[in-house]
Amino acid sequence: MERVKEAIKGYINHLQQSAAESRKESDKAYDNGDLGLSGYYRGQWIANEGTAIALTTILSKYKEEEQ
C-alpha cells in the first residue's frame, strides 16, 4: 500500500504544478485581452487544484483510519 500512497503523492504534486502553470497562463492570456483562453486556463487551474485537494484529503483520512 505504501507504493500506492507514494504514487498518489506524486500525482498530487504533478496536479499542483500543473495548476500553478495554468494560473500563470490564465493571467498572461487575460493581460493580452484573450478572455476565452484565460477562462480555459482558469478552468484547468481550478480543476487541477480541486483534484489535488480532494486526493490530499483522502490520503489524510486514510492515515487517520490506519492509526
Buried (B, 14 or more C-beta within 10 A) or exposed (E): EEEEEEEBEEEBEEBBEBBEBBBEBBBEBBEEEBEEBBEBBBEBBBBBBEBBBEBBEEBEEEEEEEE
